């Protein structure tokens, strides 16, 4: 869908790239889409622009370090923190004039980030969607160990061997990784063009992803490996929808604290999908999301 506006806003000495679809001054609050990674881009979540047809304007943006925003390849782990990205989100909402009325949609790492933001009880937050996100990285890492055991033994053996040797950049390791990705990240083959665009962006500048997450989606070795938002969840007061895919890499146990600890949270599992239900089962996903938005 053609954007209504796009550009960058200053964020300290840096710039954050954004894209608006629809009218920010309309009757309904804009849905601000917070992408995953950390270190991915907005591209793979562009299908959410269909919400404009139902009356909700949509804002996408690239978090600092990737896509159209300022790249900082020389910054170390102490720079890339959740607090940095929370400050960036706050800055963006203010710069676009929507701090007083918005709905946040956070996917994967973006879901962790919006949960932290919502726990601050910002006055303008009218609704919260946490999609395909782990409430605790240590808990999720435990779950990933079990999930990997369901892979063909030869595949997991190759993964473990290369991880132990530190050769996760080898062709054999990448090939074995694809088995996990096709089961638990995106079950649509070939992968949608929007997802391919985000994957290419990560490959072009893996600074943030490699620092905070690790080499891939299931071997979490970065600075987030000890991160958890569980203690913050009871502080969230905004109406909340929690989503995951039936075959998601984010397991039921890794998701559960969100809908168990956020007061009044509604929980939905999207069938026939994994980590990207908006691309794998778009009609079911859109129906659930739209029902939530209409109920705000």
TAMO-V646601 format. One record per residue. N is the residue number from 1. RES is the residue in one letter. PSI is psi in degrees with one decimal (none if undefined). Layout:
n: (N | N)
res: (RES | RES)
psi: (PSI | PSI)
//
This chain:
n: (1 | 2 | 3 | 4 | 5 | 6 | 7 | 8 | 9 | 10 | 11 | 12 | 13 | 14 | 15 | 16 | 17 | 18 | 19 | 20 | 21 | 22 | 23 | 24 | 25 | 26 | 27 | 28 | 29 | 30 | 31 | 32 | 33 | 34 | 35 | 36 | 37 | 38 | 39 | 40 | 41 | 42 | 43 | 44 | 45 | 46 | 47 | 48 | 49 | 50 | 51 | 52 | 53 | 54 | 55 | 56 | 57 | 58 | 59 | 60 | 61 | 62 | 63 | 64 | 65 | 66 | 67 | 68 | 69 | 70 | 71 | 72 | 73 | 74 | 75 | 76 | 77 | 78 | 79 | 80 | 81 | 82 | 83 | 84 | 85 | 86 | 87 | 88 | 89 | 90 | 91 | 92 | 93 | 94 | 95 | 96 | 97 | 98 | 99 | 100 | 101 | 102 | 103 | 104 | 105 | 106 | 107 | 108 | 109 | 110 | 111 | 112 | 113 | 114 | 115 | 116 | 117 | 118 | 119 | 120 | 121 | 122 | 123 | 124 | 125 | 126 | 127 | 128 | 129 | 130 | 131 | 132 | 133 | 134 | 135 | 136 | 137 | 138 | 139 | 140 | 141 | 142 | 143 | 144 | 145 | 146 | 147 | 148 | 149 | 150 | 151 | 152 | 153 | 154 | 155 | 156 | 157 | 158 | 159 | 160 | 161 | 162 | 163 | 164 | 165 | 166 | 167 | 168 | 169 | 170 | 171 | 172 | 173 | 174 | 175 | 176 | 177 | 178 | 179 | 180 | 181 | 182 | 183 | 184 | 185 | 186 | 187 | 188 | 189 | 190 | 191 | 192 | 193 | 194 | 195 | 196 | 197 | 198 | 199 | 200 | 201 | 202 | 203 | 204 | 205 | 206 | 207 | 208 | 209 | 210 | 211 | 212 | 213 | 214 | 215 | 216 | 217 | 218 | 219 | 220 | 221 | 222 | 223 | 224 | 225 | 226 | 227 | 228 | 229 | 230 | 231 | 232 | 233 | 234 | 235 | 236 | 237 | 238 | 239 | 240 | 241 | 242 | 243 | 244 | 245 | 246 | 247 | 248 | 249 | 250 | 251 | 252 | 253 | 254 | 255 | 256 | 257 | 258 | 259 | 260 | 261 | 262 | 263 | 264 | 265 | 266 | 267 | 268 | 269 | 270 | 271 | 272 | 273 | 274 | 275 | 276 | 277 | 278 | 279 | 280 | 281 | 282 | 283 | 284 | 285 | 286 | 287 | 288 | 289 | 290 | 291 | 292 | 293 | 294 | 295 | 296)
res: (X | X | X | X | X | X | X | X | X | X | X | X | X | X | X | X | X | X | X | X | X | X | X | X | X | X | X | X | X | X | X | X | X | X | X | X | X | X | X | X | X | X | X | X | X | X | X | X | X | X | X | X | X | X | X | X | X | X | X | X | X | X | X | X | X | X | X | X | X | X | X | X | X | X | X | X | X | X | X | X | X | X | X | X | X | X | X | X | X | X | X | X | X | X | X | X | X | X | X | X | X | X | X | X | X | X | X | X | X | X | X | X | X | X | X | X | X | X | X | X | X | X | X | X | X | X | X | X | X | X | X | X | X | X | X | X | X | X | X | X | X | X | X | X | X | X | X | X | X | X | X | X | X | X | X | X | X | X | X | X | X | X | X | X | X | X | X | X | X | X | X | X | X | X | X | X | X | X | X | X | X | X | X | X | X | X | X | X | X | X | X | X | X | X | X | X | X | X | X | X | X | X | X | X | X | X | X | X | X | X | X | X | X | X | X | X | X | X | X | X | X | X | X | X | X | X | X | X | X | X | X | X | X | X | X | X | X | X | X | X | X | X | X | X | X | X | X | X | X | X | X | X | X | X | X | X | X | X | X | X | X | X | X | X | X | X | X | X | X | X | X | X | X | X | X | X | X | X | X | X | X | X | X | X | X | X | X | X | X | X | X | X | X | X | X | X)
psi: (139.3 | 131.0 | 152.5 | -30.7 | 152.8 | 156.1 | -154.0 | 153.9 | 146.7 | 140.4 | 91.9 | -129.8 | 3.2 | -177.6 | 140.2 | 124.6 | 139.7 | 163.7 | 127.7 | 133.0 | 120.7 | -174.5 | 112.6 | -17.1 | 15.2 | -170.3 | -25.4 | 147.7 | 144.2 | 146.7 | 114.7 | 119.8 | 119.8 | 112.7 | 171.4 | -162.3 | -103.5 | 147.7 | 6.3 | -161.2 | 176.5 | -20.9 | -46.6 | -12.7 | 10.9 | -28.8 | -17.5 | -10.7 | -13.5 | -16.0 | -24.6 | -35.2 | -22.4 | 6.8 | 1.5 | 116.9 | 152.2 | 133.7 | 123.9 | 154.0 | 159.4 | 125.1 | 153.7 | 136.8 | -7.3 | 164.2 | -131.3 | -4.2 | 170.9 | 130.3 | 140.3 | 73.9 | -18.0 | 0.5 | 141.8 | -173.9 | -29.7 | -17.7 | -39.0 | 95.0 | 161.4 | -32.4 | -38.3 | -46.4 | -26.8 | -41.5 | -39.3 | -43.0 | -46.5 | -43.0 | -42.8 | -46.1 | -40.9 | -43.2 | -32.9 | -3.2 | 29.0 | 18.2 | -24.3 | -3.3 | 108.2 | 158.2 | 133.0 | 131.5 | 110.7 | 127.8 | 130.6 | -123.5 | -34.7 | -31.8 | -37.0 | -44.2 | -45.5 | -28.2 | -42.3 | -40.4 | -45.1 | -30.7 | -17.5 | -8.0 | 53.3 | 137.9 | -30.1 | -5.2 | 112.1 | -13.7 | 155.2 | 130.0 | 121.4 | 108.0 | 125.1 | 44.6 | 146.0 | 133.0 | -23.6 | 123.3 | -41.7 | -40.6 | -43.4 | -40.1 | -40.4 | -41.4 | -36.7 | -35.4 | -44.3 | -39.0 | -38.9 | -26.4 | -17.3 | -8.1 | 158.9 | 134.5 | -39.1 | -32.1 | -50.0 | -33.2 | -42.5 | -42.2 | -49.3 | -38.7 | -44.6 | -34.4 | -40.0 | -33.8 | -8.8 | 27.9 | 45.7 | -4.6 | 5.6 | 155.6 | -37.8 | -40.7 | -44.6 | -39.1 | -43.4 | -34.4 | -33.3 | -29.0 | -44.7 | -45.2 | -41.9 | -23.5 | -40.9 | -1.9 | -54.6 | 116.4 | 3.9 | 125.1 | 132.1 | 159.7 | 147.3 | 150.8 | -34.9 | -39.5 | -41.3 | -38.7 | -43.4 | -40.3 | -37.7 | -37.3 | -42.2 | -42.2 | -36.5 | -32.8 | 89.4 | 14.2 | -55.0 | -46.9 | -47.8 | -35.8 | -45.7 | -33.6 | -63.6 | -161.3 | -22.0 | -169.0 | -15.1 | 2.2 | 85.3 | 105.6 | -1.7 | -169.1 | -15.6 | -4.0 | -20.9 | 10.1 | 139.4 | 142.3 | 6.2 | -45.5 | -21.4 | -20.2 | -38.5 | -14.5 | -10.7 | 127.2 | -12.7 | 146.5 | 132.1 | 134.8 | 129.2 | 127.7 | 146.6 | 162.0 | 154.5 | -38.7 | 25.9 | 144.2 | -24.7 | 102.7 | 171.4 | -45.3 | -36.6 | -25.5 | -31.8 | -41.3 | -30.6 | -53.5 | -12.4 | -29.4 | -21.5 | 118.5 | 125.0 | 9.2 | 142.2 | 136.7 | 133.1 | 137.2 | 122.1 | 117.7 | 161.9 | 39.8 | 168.4 | -112.4 | -12.7 | 62.5 | -24.7 | -23.2 | -26.4 | -35.8 | 66.4 | -35.6 | -43.9 | -46.0 | -48.8 | -38.6 | -44.3 | -44.9 | -41.9 | -39.7 | -40.3 | -46.8 | -40.2 | -24.8 | -3.8 | none)
//
